[in-house]
Amino acid sequence: MSLSSLALYSQDSVSLAHAELIELLNSIELTGKPLGAFQFLAGPRFFNHITFLGCAPNIPTLPHQGENYIRISVLLRTNPILLAGTRAPAPLCPDCKQPFERWKTRIGAAEDETISCLQCHASIPVAHLNFRKRACFSRHIIRIEPIFESEAIPADGFLDSLSRAFSADFKYAYIGS
């Protein structure tokens, strides 16, 4: 079972080096001690980069604080992957405004990174779909868990900093359960 997560992802198809992305996250202290391959504890400045909304008085960041402590995974893939919550709504076709039927299965199997609308037959690049912050399709994903939908957002300027550092357009979405 996948925990609910906040995903920061590159919307562009640029090639990022895994080591460079991890080095940047370490240098700004978003990430801390490694937990395993490409997974980290929250770093000392985690809360400078991720803002929790509403009433979140006790957010565990260390394993001894409970099993739902913050973990950060850095995923870099050769081909883009779709990550979405089970209840994520279907994106709408930008041409006819109808929802894409069976979109998760069809996007997951898309080898050319496009999806065809079954209603109007338009061929749309998956990267141009509006997932309404409930899914992401990318080769470069920073996954922070457990964070539930609308519980936290990237702090002002954080995504811009990532975008400038890697010449890629970074966005965020809520994924998982």
C-alpha positions in Angstrom: 0.0 0.0 0.0 1.3 3.4 -1.0 1.1 6.3 1.5 -0.3 9.6 0.5 2.5 11.8 -0.7 3.4 15.2 -2.0 5.2 14.9 -5.3 7.5 17.6 -6.7 8.2 16.7 -10.3 9.8 18.0 -13.5 7.2 18.6 -16.2 9.9 18.9 -18.9 11.7 16.0 -20.5 15.1 17.3 -19.7 17.7 14.9 -18.5 18.6 15.4 -14.8 21.5 13.6 -13.1 20.4 11.7 -10.1 23.5 12.8 -8.2 23.0 16.5 -9.0 19.4 16.5 -7.8 20.3 14.7 -4.6 23.2 17.0 -4.0 21.0 20.1 -4.4 18.4 18.6 -2.0 21.2 17.9 0.5 22.8 21.3 0.1 19.5 23.2 0.9 19.0 20.7 3.7 15.6 19.5 2.5 17.0 16.0 2.9 18.9 14.5 5.8 20.3 11.2 6.7 19.9 8.5 4.0 17.5 5.6 4.8 18.4 3.5 1.8 18.9 3.8 -1.9 17.6 7.3 -2.8 15.4 7.6 0.3 16.2 10.2 3.1 14.9 11.5 6.4 13.7 15.1 6.4 16.7 17.5 6.7 17.1 20.3 9.2 15.6 22.9 6.9 12.7 20.7 5.6 10.1 23.1 7.1 11.7 26.0 5.3 10.9 24.4 2.0 7.6 22.6 2.7 4.7 24.5 4.4 2.1 22.6 6.3 -1.4 24.1 6.2 -4.0 24.3 8.9 -3.5 22.6 12.2 -0.5 20.3 12.0 1.1 20.7 15.5 3.2 17.5 15.5 4.8 16.3 12.4 7.2 13.4 13.1 10.5 13.7 11.2 12.4 10.8 12.9 11.7 7.1 13.0 11.6 7.0 16.8 8.7 9.5 16.7 6.3 6.9 15.2 5.9 4.9 12.0 4.5 7.8 10.0 7.6 10.0 10.0 8.5 12.1 7.0 10.5 10.3 4.3 11.8 11.8 1.0 12.4 9.6 -2.0 14.2 10.8 -5.2 12.9 8.9 -8.3 14.6 9.3 -11.6 13.5 7.0 -14.4 14.5 6.5 -18.0 10.9 6.7 -19.1 8.2 8.8 -17.4 5.9 7.1 -14.9 2.4 8.0 -13.9 1.8 8.4 -10.1 -1.8 9.1 -9.1 -4.2 8.6 -6.2 -6.9 5.9 -6.4 -9.5 8.6 -6.5 -7.8 11.1 -8.8 -10.2 12.5 -11.3 -9.7 11.9 -15.0 -8.0 14.7 -16.8 -10.1 16.4 -19.5 -9.3 16.5 -23.2 -8.2 20.1 -23.9 -10.0 19.9 -27.3 -13.4 18.5 -26.5 -13.4 18.8 -22.6 -14.5 15.2 -22.1 -12.7 13.1 -19.5 -10.2 10.6 -20.7 -11.6 7.1 -20.2 -9.4 4.5 -18.5 -6.7 7.2 -18.4 -4.5 5.6 -15.7 -4.1 2.3 -17.7 -3.8 4.1 -21.0 -1.2 6.6 -19.8 0.8 3.9 -18.0 1.0 1.9 -21.3 1.8 5.0 -23.5 5.1 4.4 -25.1 5.2 7.6 -27.1 4.0 9.8 -24.1 0.8 10.8 -25.9 -2.8 9.8 -25.2 -5.7 9.8 -27.7 -9.1 11.1 -26.8 -11.7 8.4 -27.4 -14.3 11.1 -28.0 -12.7 13.5 -30.5 -9.6 11.4 -31.4 -7.2 14.2 -30.6 -3.7 13.1 -29.8 -2.4 14.9 -26.7 1.0 14.9 -25.1 0.5 13.5 -21.6 2.8 16.3 -20.2 0.1 18.8 -21.4 -2.7 17.2 -19.4 -4.1 19.1 -16.4 -4.1 16.5 -13.6 -5.5 19.2 -11.2 -2.6 18.4 -8.7 -3.9 14.9 -8.2 -1.4 13.0 -10.4 2.0 13.4 -12.0 3.7 12.0 -15.1 7.4 12.5 -15.1 10.9 11.0 -15.1 12.0 13.1 -12.2 10.0 12.9 -8.9 10.8 14.0 -5.4 8.2 12.1 -3.3 7.6 13.2 0.3 5.4 10.9 2.4 3.2 10.8 4.3 1.5 14.0 3.3 -2.2 14.0 2.6 -3.9 16.0 -0.1 -3.8 19.8 0.7 -2.0 19.2 4.0 1.2 20.8 2.8 2.6 22.7 -0.2 6.0 23.8 -1.4 7.1 27.0 0.2 7.1 30.2 -1.9 9.9 30.1 -4.3 11.0 26.5 -3.7 9.7 25.1 -7.0 11.1 28.2 -8.8 14.5 27.4 -7.3 14.3 23.8 -8.5 13.2 25.0 -11.9 16.1 27.5 -12.2 18.7 25.0 -10.9 17.8 22.4 -13.5 16.3 24.5 -16.4 13.1 22.4 -16.0 9.5 23.4 -15.0 8.8 21.8 -11.6 5.2 21.4 -10.3 3.6 19.6 -7.4 0.8 17.1 -7.0 -0.7 14.9 -4.3 -0.4 11.2 -5.0 -0.9 7.8 -3.3 -4.0 6.6 -1.5 
